[in-house]
Amino acid sequence: MERLEERIRKIQVVIFDVDGVLTDGSIIYDDEGRELKVFNVKDGHGIKLLKRCGIECAIMTSRRSRVVDRRAEELGIEMVIQGAKDKLAAYREFLDATGYSDEEIAYLGDDLVDIPVMRRVGLAISVCDAVEEAREVAHYVTENRGGRGAAREVAELIIKTKGLWDKVMERYRR
């Protein structure tokens, strides 16, 4: 637990996968062929809390979807990487563009494609319903499922471990 807390204290950015992490992994198409996704409001609020505490948030997904752009805009996430078939290459480009180091990055994933990035970052997190191989490389496995509170759980874990929870709660104690 002590080592986990050390890792968390260094985090400056949280990168979220989408399908299976910010959603439950379902993809819905309507009769017109438009893609629909269901996002959890509490997960979104957790992302906003991270941002209010000065922790940047980013999205990295191997798929492309206008729905993801819309959700990112709602949450104020400016760093959105879509169509990242090789997530490790996309991650390296992200580091080059931002100047962050591996130890400053937390990554939340759920599937095989996420593992190369999870092996590099300072804090690798998988959702509890991730594939076994992703759970095995994670430093932390959520209690909540993807799209069902996992992102909020991670947000609160990071904020509380960094000693910023009282700052968050000030807004709600008025």
C-alpha positions as CSV (number, residue, x, y, z in Angstrom):
1,M,0.0,0.0,0.0
2,E,2.8,2.4,0.8
3,R,4.3,1.9,-2.7
4,L,0.9,2.6,-4.2
5,E,0.7,5.8,-2.3
6,E,4.1,6.9,-3.5
7,R,3.1,6.2,-7.1
8,I,-0.1,8.2,-6.7
9,R,1.6,11.2,-5.2
10,K,3.6,11.7,-8.4
11,I,0.6,11.6,-10.7
12,Q,0.0,14.8,-12.8
13,V,-2.1,13.3,-15.6
14,V,-4.7,10.5,-15.8
15,I,-5.2,8.9,-19.2
16,F,-8.5,7.1,-19.6
17,D,-9.4,4.4,-22.2
18,V,-13.0,4.7,-23.3
19,D,-14.7,1.4,-24.2
20,G,-14.7,-0.8,-21.1
21,V,-13.4,2.0,-18.9
22,L,-15.5,5.2,-19.3
23,T,-18.3,3.0,-20.7
24,D,-19.3,-0.6,-19.9
25,G,-17.9,-1.7,-23.3
26,S,-21.2,-1.8,-25.1
27,I,-21.5,-0.2,-28.5
28,I,-25.0,0.7,-29.7
29,Y,-25.9,1.6,-33.2
30,D,-29.2,3.2,-34.1
31,D,-31.1,2.5,-37.4
32,E,-29.1,5.2,-39.1
33,G,-25.8,3.6,-38.2
34,R,-24.9,6.3,-35.6
35,E,-22.9,5.1,-32.7
36,L,-24.2,5.6,-29.2
37,K,-22.4,5.2,-25.9
38,V,-23.5,5.4,-22.3
39,F,-21.3,7.3,-19.9
40,N,-21.7,7.5,-16.1
41,V,-22.3,10.9,-14.7
42,K,-20.4,10.2,-11.5
43,D,-17.4,9.1,-13.5
44,G,-17.6,12.4,-15.4
45,H,-17.8,14.4,-12.1
46,G,-14.8,12.5,-10.9
47,I,-12.9,13.7,-13.9
48,K,-14.0,17.3,-13.3
49,L,-12.8,16.9,-9.7
50,L,-9.4,15.8,-10.8
51,K,-9.2,18.8,-13.1
52,R,-10.2,21.2,-10.3
53,C,-7.3,19.8,-8.3
54,G,-4.9,20.5,-11.0
55,I,-4.6,17.0,-12.3
56,E,-4.8,16.8,-16.1
57,C,-7.0,14.3,-17.8
58,A,-6.7,12.7,-21.2
59,I,-8.4,10.1,-23.4
60,M,-6.7,7.5,-25.5
61,T,-8.8,5.1,-27.5
62,S,-8.1,2.7,-30.4
63,R,-11.5,3.5,-31.9
64,R,-12.8,6.7,-33.4
65,S,-16.1,8.2,-32.4
66,R,-17.7,11.6,-32.5
67,V,-19.4,10.7,-29.2
68,V,-16.0,10.6,-27.5
69,D,-15.2,14.1,-28.8
70,R,-18.5,15.3,-27.4
71,R,-18.0,13.7,-24.0
72,A,-14.4,15.1,-23.8
73,E,-15.7,18.6,-24.6
74,E,-18.4,18.3,-21.9
75,L,-15.7,17.3,-19.4
76,G,-13.1,19.9,-20.5
77,I,-10.7,17.2,-21.6
78,E,-8.5,18.8,-24.3
79,M,-6.0,15.9,-24.8
80,V,-8.0,13.3,-26.9
81,I,-6.2,10.6,-28.9
82,Q,-8.5,8.5,-31.0
83,G,-7.7,5.8,-33.5
84,A,-4.6,4.7,-31.6
85,K,-4.3,1.2,-32.9
86,D,-0.7,1.1,-31.4
87,K,-1.4,2.7,-28.0
88,L,2.3,2.6,-27.0
89,A,3.3,4.6,-30.1
90,A,0.5,7.1,-29.3
91,Y,1.6,7.2,-25.7
92,R,5.2,8.0,-26.7
93,E,3.9,10.8,-28.9
94,F,1.8,12.1,-26.0
95,L,4.9,12.2,-23.8
96,D,6.9,14.0,-26.5
97,A,4.1,16.6,-27.0
98,T,3.5,17.3,-23.3
99,G,6.8,16.8,-21.6
100,Y,5.5,14.6,-18.9
101,S,7.5,11.6,-17.7
102,D,6.2,8.1,-17.2
103,E,6.1,8.3,-13.4
104,E,3.7,11.3,-13.7
105,I,1.1,9.4,-15.7
106,A,-1.7,7.2,-14.5
107,Y,-3.4,5.0,-17.1
108,L,-6.8,3.3,-16.7
109,G,-7.4,0.4,-19.1
110,D,-9.2,-2.8,-19.5
111,D,-7.9,-4.9,-22.4
112,L,-4.9,-6.4,-24.1
113,V,-4.2,-3.3,-26.2
114,D,-3.7,-1.3,-23.0
115,I,-1.0,-3.5,-21.5
116,P,2.0,-1.9,-23.3
117,V,1.1,1.5,-21.9
118,M,0.2,0.1,-18.5
119,R,3.7,-1.4,-18.3
120,R,5.3,2.0,-18.9
121,V,3.3,4.4,-16.7
122,G,3.9,5.3,-13.1
123,L,0.4,4.1,-12.1
124,A,-1.3,1.4,-14.1
125,I,-4.9,0.8,-13.2
126,S,-7.4,-1.7,-14.5
127,V,-11.1,-1.9,-14.0
128,C,-12.2,-5.0,-12.1
129,D,-13.9,-6.4,-15.2
130,A,-10.8,-6.0,-17.3
131,V,-9.2,-9.0,-19.0
132,E,-7.0,-11.1,-16.6
133,E,-3.8,-10.0,-18.3
134,A,-4.5,-6.3,-17.8
135,R,-5.5,-6.9,-14.1
136,E,-2.2,-8.8,-13.6
137,V,0.0,-5.8,-14.7
138,A,-2.0,-3.2,-12.8
139,H,-0.8,-1.5,-9.7
140,Y,-4.4,-1.0,-8.7
141,V,-7.6,-2.8,-9.7
142,T,-10.9,-0.9,-9.2
143,E,-13.7,-2.3,-7.2
144,N,-16.2,-0.8,-9.6
145,R,-16.7,-1.9,-13.2
146,G,-15.9,0.0,-16.3
147,G,-18.6,2.6,-17.0
148,R,-20.0,2.0,-13.6
149,G,-18.0,4.1,-11.3
150,A,-14.4,3.0,-11.9
151,A,-13.3,6.4,-13.1
152,R,-14.9,8.1,-10.1
153,E,-13.2,5.6,-7.8
154,V,-9.8,6.3,-9.3
155,A,-10.4,10.1,-9.1
156,E,-11.2,9.9,-5.4
157,L,-8.3,7.6,-4.7
158,I,-5.9,10.0,-6.3
159,I,-7.4,13.1,-4.8
160,K,-7.5,11.7,-1.3
161,T,-4.1,10.2,-1.5
162,K,-2.6,13.5,-2.6
163,G,-4.3,15.2,0.4
164,L,-6.6,17.3,-1.8
165,W,-10.0,16.0,-0.6
166,D,-10.6,18.8,1.8
167,K,-10.1,21.3,-1.1
168,V,-12.7,19.4,-3.1
169,M,-15.2,19.4,-0.2
170,E,-14.9,23.1,0.5
171,R,-17.1,23.8,-2.5
172,Y,-19.8,21.6,-1.1
173,R,-19.8,22.7,2.6
174,R,-21.1,26.2,1.9
